[in-house]
């Protein structure tokens, strides 16, 4: 299995693993996956589909959010699958995902 990621339902930027972040976007590693059956999975994203201890959670029709974006949006429920990240959350230039934590604005 290689790198892959999903775009956040809130900001449209991908879930990032810690090794793909910098000091500006490090908050994008903490994600939430909402499953069609109502489960809410929260934790750090590893770049290979896993969130925390859960396997393959940014795939299989889950709604994926950065935890910060989800909180700012009022913690919405499942609303369909997230789009796959074209850059796989790894193959991008540093400024592409340089966005400050929305909880700080």
ChimeraX attribute file (.defattr): number of C-alpha atoms within 10 A of each C-alpha:
attribute: neighborCount
match mode: 1-to-1
recipient: residues
	/A:1	5
	/A:2	7
	/A:3	14
	/A:4	22
	/A:5	29
	/A:6	28
	/A:7	25
	/A:8	26
	/A:9	20
	/A:10	17
	/A:11	13
	/A:12	16
	/A:13	21
	/A:14	28
	/A:15	33
	/A:16	29
	/A:17	25
	/A:18	17
	/A:19	11
	/A:20	20
	/A:21	18
	/A:22	14
	/A:23	8
	/A:24	14
	/A:25	18
	/A:26	18
	/A:27	23
	/A:28	29
	/A:29	23
	/A:30	21
	/A:31	26
	/A:32	29
	/A:33	29
	/A:34	24
	/A:35	22
	/A:36	16
	/A:37	8
	/A:38	11
	/A:39	12
	/A:40	15
	/A:41	16
	/A:42	20
	/A:43	17
	/A:44	21
	/A:45	25
	/A:46	20
	/A:47	23
	/A:48	19
	/A:49	21
	/A:50	18
	/A:51	24
	/A:52	16
	/A:53	12
	/A:54	14
	/A:55	11
	/A:56	12
	/A:57	25
	/A:58	32
	/A:59	20
	/A:60	11
	/A:61	17
	/A:62	25
	/A:63	25
	/A:64	33
	/A:65	31
	/A:66	29
	/A:67	24
	/A:68	19
	/A:69	22
	/A:70	21
	/A:71	15
	/A:72	13
	/A:73	13
	/A:74	8
	/A:75	13
	/A:76	11
	/A:77	15
	/A:78	18
	/A:79	14
	/A:80	14
	/A:81	20
	/A:82	24
	/A:83	19
	/A:84	17
	/A:85	17
	/A:86	14
	/A:87	16
	/A:88	19
	/A:89	23
	/A:90	20
	/A:91	11
	/A:92	12
	/A:93	10
	/A:94	13
	/A:95	10
	/A:96	8
	/A:97	19
	/A:98	16
	/A:99	14
	/A:100	14
	/A:101	17
	/A:102	14
	/A:103	9
	/A:104	6
	/A:105	5
